[in-house]
Amino acid sequence: MNAGPDVKNIVLVHGGFVDGSGWQGVYDHLTADGYRVAVVQNPTLSLAGDVAATHQILDGLDGPAVLVGHSYGGVVITEAGNHPNVVALAYIAAFAPDKGESVSSLIADPPPGAPVPPILPPVNGFLFLDRNKFAASFAADLPAAQAAFMADSQVPWGVDALGGAVSEPAWRTKPSWYLVATDDRMIPPPAQRAMSERAGSTVTETPGSHAVYVSNPAAVAAVIAQAATTVTGQ
């Protein structure tokens, strides 16, 4: 098997309710290993807008990249991953929708007994999580003070972004990796497993909340690096 291109670019895409600063631990691990890492700051107004923001970063790269998404960021990379510079996808406790699916459709019918994210009713087209329930649902394995800061620094998530449907899922044509957070109370682990299986992803499981990318950056970085080295070695 011929060796593929040397993949040294990593692009990280955050999910809803948070910004890109949560990636710092993962960024530190990857840059220490010699990767060039960029973090997309999603406007989170619409899926199309977030894909455009991701494409802006991808357009500026000097070579192939692994595109990484957490939570709603998985929807973004599923669409944006069709960019020619993307050679692999990595989903971190993320949505991995198929054609025509959105966050709204994927969460519309939760199985009995599944935890329901404490999303407050929309106000002027934007969503927040109940700050008093944020820690338990999103960041149960983080120190209380850090979870409280994340709750108080939430990014308003546009309802239109939730409803944005994927047109062509990149995982159908590009290899993918998936990290299941087994203690996630935002996206139930069984749903993560089902989406990763459907996408044909290489799956790793680790204990962790929805904020596993913050609480266990080493495990997250290892999955991303595995994607980069595997694609390089093909």
N, C-alpha and C positions, 0 to 999 in steps of 0.2 A: 504494500500500500504506500503510495507516495505521501511524503510529508506535506502538510498544508502550510499556509502562511503562518509566520510567527505572530501570534495574537498577544499584543501587549496593551491594547486599549480596552478599558472597562468603562461603561456608561451606566450610572445608577439612577433609577427613576423612583421617586417616592410615591406613596399612596395618598389616600384622602385623609383629611384632618390634620396632617403634619406637613413639614417642609423637608428640604433636603439635608438639613443639618444633622438629622438623626443617623445619617450614613457615616458620620465621622470615624467611628471605631472601625468600620469595614474599610473605609478609605485608608486609614492608617496602616492596617494589616496589608492591604494590597499594594500600596505605594512602597512599603518596606520591602516587598518582594519584587519590586522593579516594574510594576504595572503603572501605566499612565491612566489616571482615573478622573473622570468628569462626572459631575452631579447635575442632573436636570432639575431646575426649579419649575415644576408644573404650575401654570396659572390656576388649574383646577376649575376652570369655568365651563369647559366643554372637552370632550374627547378629542375632537379635531384640533383644538388649540393646544392640548398637551402633546399630541403627536407632532404638531408643527414645532413646538419647543424642543422636543427630542430630536427631530430631524435637523434642527439648527446646530445642535451639538455634533450629531453624526456627520453632517456635511463638512465640518471643520477638521475631521480626523485625517491622519496621514496613513491610515491602514485599517485593517479589519478590527472589529470590536465584538466583545460579548456585551449584550444589552440585558440589564438586570432590572427587575421590577418587584416592588413590595406592595402587597394588597391591591388597591386599584391600579397601581403602577403596572401590574400584570396585564391589565386591559390595554394600557398604553403601549407596552412593548409588544403585545400580540399584534397590534396594528402597525406600530412604527418599525417593528422588526423586519418588515419587508424591504427596508432600506438596503441598498447594495453593500454598505459597509458592515452590516451585521452578519456574523457567521454563526452565532449561537445565542440562545436565550437562557436566562436563569430566573426562575420564579422563586421568590422568597415569601412563603406564606401568602401567596398571591392568587388572584383570580386569573384563570387561563381560559378565556371564553372561546367558543367556536363561532363560526360565521353567524352573524345576526344576533349574537348574545351580548348582553351588557351586564353591569353590576346589578341594575334593577331587575333584570330577568333572572339572574342567577340566585338572588336572595329572595325572590318573590314567594317561594313556597318552602320554607324551612322544614326539615323533618321533625316529627314530634320529639320534644325533649331537648332539641338543639338550643344552645344559648342564642338569644336575640340581642344584637348590638343595640346599645341605648341611644339610638339616633333620635334627636328631638325633631318635632314637626318643622318643616321648612319655614324660614322667615325670609321674605323677599327673594326667594329662589335659592337660598343657601341653607346648608345643613351643618349642625354641630352635634358632637356627642355630649350627653349629660355629663358635666364636669365631675359630679359627685360619684358617677359610676365609671368614669374613664379608666381609673387605675385597675379595677377588677376586670374590666372587659378587654382593655387594650394592652396594659402594661403591668400585669400582676407580678412579674418577676423583676421589676425594677425597684430601686429604693423609693420610698414613699415621696420624698422631696422631688426626685426626678420625674416621677409619674405626675405629680401635682403640677410641675412646671409644664410638662407636655399638655396637660389638660387645660392650663391657663393660656397656652400659646397656640391653641388650635388655629388651623387655617380653615376659613369657611369653604365648604365643599359645594360646588354648584350642582344643583339638581340636574342640569343638562349634562354634566359629566357622568353622573350616575346612569343616565339613560342612553349614553353614547354606545352604539352597537358596532361591533367589529365587522369589517367588510371582507377581509381576507386574512385569516389567522396565520401568522408567520410560522407557528410551530408545525404547520402541515408540510413545510418545505425546508425547515432548518432544525437542527438538533436542539433539544432543550434539556435543562436540568431543573429539578424542583426540590426545594427544602420544605418539608412539612414540619410545622411547629406543633408538637403533640398536645400542648396545653392551650392552644389558641381558642379564645372565646369570641372572636369576631368572625372568622371564617372557620367553621367546624372542621377538625382534622379529617373526618370522612369525606367532606366535600373537597378538601385539598387533594386527598388521595384519588378521588374519582376524576378530578380535572387533570391531574398529572398522568394518570393511566391513559386517559383519552388522548392526551397530547403525545404519548409515547416517551415521556421524560425519563431521564435517569434520576431516581428518587433517593434522597437522604432524609432520614427523620431524626429530629433532635428535640429534647424537652425544651419548651419555651413558650412564651406568650406570643401574641400578635406582634409585639415589639421585639421579637427575637433578634432582629438585625441590630438593635441597640444593646440588648442584654447579653448576647453571645456573638459578638462580631467575628470571632475567630472561626466559628462553625460556618457562618455565612460566607466569609471570605474563602474558606476552603472549598466550598461548593463552586463558587465563581471561578476560582483558580483551576479546579478540576475541569470545568467547561473550557477554559482557555487552553489548557495543556492538551486536552483530548482533541480538540479541533486542530491544534497545531500539529499533533502527531498523526493525523489522518493521512 
